[in-house]
């Protein structure tokens, strides 16, 4: 009987997967560590029997090829057969969840492109944010909050119009 497993994290040179049903099974993870050490391109294998996870450090092999080796392991049954690529090039796995920053970034990008398309390239989200910050800063000035809120808002607005560094 194959055990349920999930690839929980990938990054360049690293893949982590988990076998929850075998947590605390030292013998199983020693055997799995020996099996995974034999995969081509794998430089180091670390296991954590308490969490049921395996970390593979690799080089000189494509991640897709290594994922294929892992997925074809005779004892493991991975929940997802597809590994789509996310917006920043990471492999999205069965248990992958976008972070708040990734969600905000993709929402910002889609809103920015919608604004540019709607205004024929005249308005972008950066310009709208700049104008909004200046308006809020002026409002804070009129309420007497010169040193705290107003200056901070002006500084943020100035950062938006500063040229990007290469």
C-alpha positions in Angstrom: 0.0 0.0 0.0 1.3 3.4 -1.0 1.5 6.2 1.5 0.0 9.7 0.9 2.7 12.3 0.4 2.8 16.0 -0.6 5.5 18.3 -2.0 5.1 21.2 0.4 7.9 23.5 -0.7 10.2 24.1 -3.6 12.9 26.7 -4.2 16.0 26.7 -6.4 18.1 23.8 -5.2 15.6 22.6 -2.6 12.5 20.4 -2.5 10.7 19.5 0.7 8.0 16.8 0.9 6.0 15.3 3.7 4.7 11.9 4.5 2.4 12.6 7.4 1.3 9.0 8.1 4.9 8.0 8.9 5.7 10.7 11.5 8.0 9.4 14.2 8.9 6.2 12.2 12.6 6.5 12.3 13.2 3.3 10.3 11.0 4.4 7.5 12.7 7.8 7.2 16.2 6.2 7.3 15.2 4.0 4.4 13.6 6.9 2.5 16.7 9.0 3.1 18.9 6.2 1.6 16.5 5.9 -1.4 16.5 9.6 -2.1 20.3 9.9 -1.7 20.5 7.7 -4.8 18.6 10.2 -7.1 20.8 11.8 -9.6 21.7 15.4 -8.8 20.8 15.1 -5.1 23.6 16.4 -2.9 22.1 16.1 0.5 19.0 14.5 2.1 17.7 15.6 5.5 14.7 14.0 7.3 12.7 15.2 10.3 10.9 12.2 11.8 8.8 14.5 14.1 7.2 16.4 11.3 7.4 13.6 8.7 9.3 15.7 6.2 12.2 15.2 3.8 14.4 17.9 2.5 16.4 17.3 -0.7 19.2 19.7 -1.7 20.1 19.3 -5.3 22.1 20.8 -8.2 22.8 19.9 -11.8 19.3 18.6 -12.4 16.0 20.1 -13.5 13.4 20.4 -10.7 10.9 18.6 -12.9 13.2 15.6 -13.4 13.7 15.4 -9.6 10.0 15.7 -8.9 9.5 12.8 -11.4 12.0 10.7 -9.4 10.2 11.5 -6.2 6.7 11.0 -7.6 7.7 7.5 -9.0 8.9 6.3 -5.6 7.3 2.8 -5.0 6.1 3.6 -1.5 4.7 7.1 -2.0 1.5 8.4 -3.6 1.6 12.1 -4.3 -1.7 13.9 -4.1 -1.1 16.1 -7.1 0.2 15.1 -10.5 0.5 18.7 -11.8 3.0 21.2 -10.7 2.0 24.6 -12.2 4.5 27.4 -12.2 3.6 30.5 -10.2 4.0 34.2 -11.1 7.5 34.4 -9.7 8.7 31.1 -11.2 8.1 28.9 -8.1 6.5 25.5 -8.5 3.0 25.6 -7.1 2.3 22.3 -5.3 -0.8 20.6 -4.0 -0.5 22.3 -0.6 0.9 25.6 -1.9 -0.9 28.6 -0.6 0.0 32.1 -1.8 1.3 34.4 0.9 -0.4 37.7 1.5 2.4 39.5 -0.3 2.1 37.3 -3.4 -1.7 37.9 -3.5 -1.2 41.6 -3.0 1.4 41.7 -5.8 -0.8 39.9 -8.3 -3.8 42.0 -7.4 -1.7 45.2 -7.8 -0.4 44.0 -11.2 -3.9 43.2 -12.5 -5.3 46.5 -11.2 -2.4 48.4 -12.7 -2.9 46.8 -16.1 -6.7 47.4 -16.0 -6.1 51.1 -15.2 -3.6 51.4 -18.0 -5.9 49.7 -20.5 -8.9 51.8 -19.4 -7.0 55.1 -19.7 -5.0 54.2 -22.9 -1.8 54.2 -20.9 -2.4 57.7 -19.4 -3.0 56.6 -15.8 -1.3 53.8 -13.8 -1.7 52.7 -10.2 1.5 54.3 -9.2 0.2 57.8 -10.3 -3.1 57.2 -8.4 -1.2 56.2 -5.3 1.0 59.3 -5.5 -1.9 61.7 -5.9 -3.8 60.0 -3.0 -0.8 60.2 -0.7 -0.4 63.9 -1.5 -4.1 64.6 -0.9 -4.0 62.7 2.5 -0.8 64.6 3.5 -2.4 68.0 2.7 -5.4 66.9 4.8 -3.2 66.0 7.7 -1.4 69.4 7.4 -4.8 71.2 7.6 -5.6 69.2 10.8 -2.3 70.2 12.4 -0.5 66.8 12.2 2.6 68.3 10.5 5.4 66.2 12.1 3.8 62.8 12.3 1.4 61.9 9.6 1.8 64.6 7.0 5.6 64.3 6.6 5.4 60.5 6.5 2.8 60.6 3.7 4.8 63.1 1.7 7.9 60.9 2.0 5.9 57.9 0.8 4.6 60.0 -2.1 8.1 61.1 -3.0 9.3 57.5 -3.0 6.7 56.7 -5.7 8.0 59.3 -8.1 11.7 58.6 -7.5 13.3 56.8 -10.5 13.7 53.1 -10.1 17.2 51.8 -9.7 18.4 49.3 -12.3 
